[in-house]
Amino acid sequence: MKIYLASPFFNDEELKNVKQAEEILLSRGFDLFSPRLNEVRDKSIGSPKWSKETFLKDRRFIDWADIVVMLYYGAYSDSGTAWECGYAFGTNTPVVVVHLGGDSNLMVHEGCRTNISMDELKTFDFEKMPRKSYEGKMT
């Protein structure tokens, strides 16, 4: 099974969590694409060329994936991660949201297949994809 891991990785907490999710998913034997592990790293970082190349690569791998796993920090989370989740929904790719924040925007938790915690990611049945509604604070 091919999984795209959508997550910000701009601060220590986000880096710690994305690395943990990568380890969990890889240890479970999934074929994983994580933008953090596949960054376009060259002298053009921040340029229009880099921007376009990064966007096209990430979109190509969302299209490649069977499932998108989103690490979500709450209602006002990273816009790029939210875009990845919305694009996956729009292309009928199931999205599993791992909630790491104290609230959720309805467009995220209603637009996904299921809502889980990081601990649940360790044993979540990606074959059966059981549905689980978000039950926390909503915005």
C-alpha positions in Angstrom: 0.0 0.0 0.0 1.3 3.4 -1.0 0.9 6.3 1.5 1.6 10.0 1.1 2.3 11.7 4.5 1.1 15.2 4.5 2.6 17.3 7.3 4.3 20.5 8.1 7.8 20.3 9.4 8.8 23.8 10.2 9.4 23.6 13.9 10.7 21.1 16.5 7.3 19.7 17.4 6.3 19.2 13.8 9.7 17.6 13.0 9.4 15.2 15.9 5.9 14.2 14.9 6.5 13.7 11.2 9.6 11.6 12.0 7.6 9.5 14.4 4.8 9.0 11.8 7.4 8.1 9.1 8.9 5.5 11.4 5.5 4.0 12.3 4.4 3.8 8.6 7.8 2.4 7.4 7.9 -0.1 10.2 4.5 -1.4 9.2 5.8 -2.1 5.7 4.0 0.7 3.7 5.5 2.3 0.6 5.8 5.8 1.9 6.3 9.2 0.3 7.0 12.0 2.8 7.8 15.4 1.4 10.3 15.9 4.3 12.3 13.0 3.1 12.1 14.0 -0.6 12.7 17.8 -0.5 14.1 19.4 -3.5 17.4 20.5 -2.1 19.6 22.6 -4.3 20.8 26.1 -4.8 17.4 27.2 -6.2 15.5 26.9 -2.8 13.0 29.7 -2.6 13.1 30.4 -6.4 10.1 30.1 -8.8 11.8 27.0 -10.3 12.1 25.3 -6.9 8.5 26.2 -6.1 7.1 24.7 -9.3 9.3 21.6 -9.0 8.2 21.0 -5.4 4.5 21.5 -6.1 4.5 19.2 -9.1 6.5 16.5 -7.3 4.2 16.6 -4.3 1.0 16.5 -6.5 2.4 13.6 -8.5 3.0 11.6 -5.3 -0.5 12.4 -4.0 -1.8 11.0 -7.3 0.4 7.9 -6.8 -0.8 7.2 -3.3 -3.6 4.9 -2.3 -4.1 6.9 1.0 -3.0 10.2 2.3 -2.2 10.5 6.0 -2.4 14.0 7.3 -0.7 15.2 10.5 -3.1 18.0 11.7 -2.4 20.6 14.3 -5.8 22.1 14.5 -8.1 24.6 12.8 -5.4 27.1 11.8 -2.8 24.5 10.7 -0.3 24.7 7.8 -1.9 25.8 4.5 0.2 23.5 2.3 -0.8 20.5 4.4 -4.5 21.6 4.2 -4.2 21.9 0.4 -2.7 18.4 0.1 -5.7 17.0 2.1 -8.2 18.9 0.0 -6.5 17.8 -3.3 -6.6 14.2 -2.1 -10.3 14.5 -1.3 -11.0 16.0 -4.7 -9.3 13.1 -6.4 -11.1 10.5 -4.3 -8.0 9.4 -2.4 -8.9 8.5 1.2 -7.5 10.8 3.8 -6.7 9.6 7.4 -6.3 12.6 9.7 -4.0 12.2 12.7 -5.1 14.9 15.2 -2.4 16.6 17.1 -4.1 19.9 18.0 -6.8 21.0 20.3 -9.5 21.7 17.7 -10.4 21.0 14.1 -11.9 22.8 11.2 -15.0 21.1 9.9 -13.6 21.0 6.3 -10.7 18.8 7.4 -12.5 16.4 9.8 -15.6 16.0 7.5 -13.5 15.7 4.4 -11.5 12.7 5.5 -12.2 9.0 5.8 -11.3 8.8 9.5 -9.9 10.8 12.5 -7.3 9.1 14.7 -4.5 9.8 17.2 -0.8 9.2 16.7 -1.1 6.1 18.9 -3.9 4.8 16.8 -1.7 5.2 13.7 0.5 2.3 15.0 -2.4 -0.2 14.6 -4.9 1.5 12.3 -6.3 -1.0 9.7 -5.5 0.6 6.4 -7.2 -2.3 4.5 -10.6 -2.0 6.1 -10.3 1.8 6.7 -12.9 2.0 9.6 -14.6 5.3 9.9 -14.2 7.4 13.0 -15.8 10.8 13.4 -14.0 13.7 15.1 -15.3 14.3 18.5 -13.3 17.3 19.8 -13.7 21.0 19.7 -14.8 22.2 16.2 -14.4 25.5 14.4 
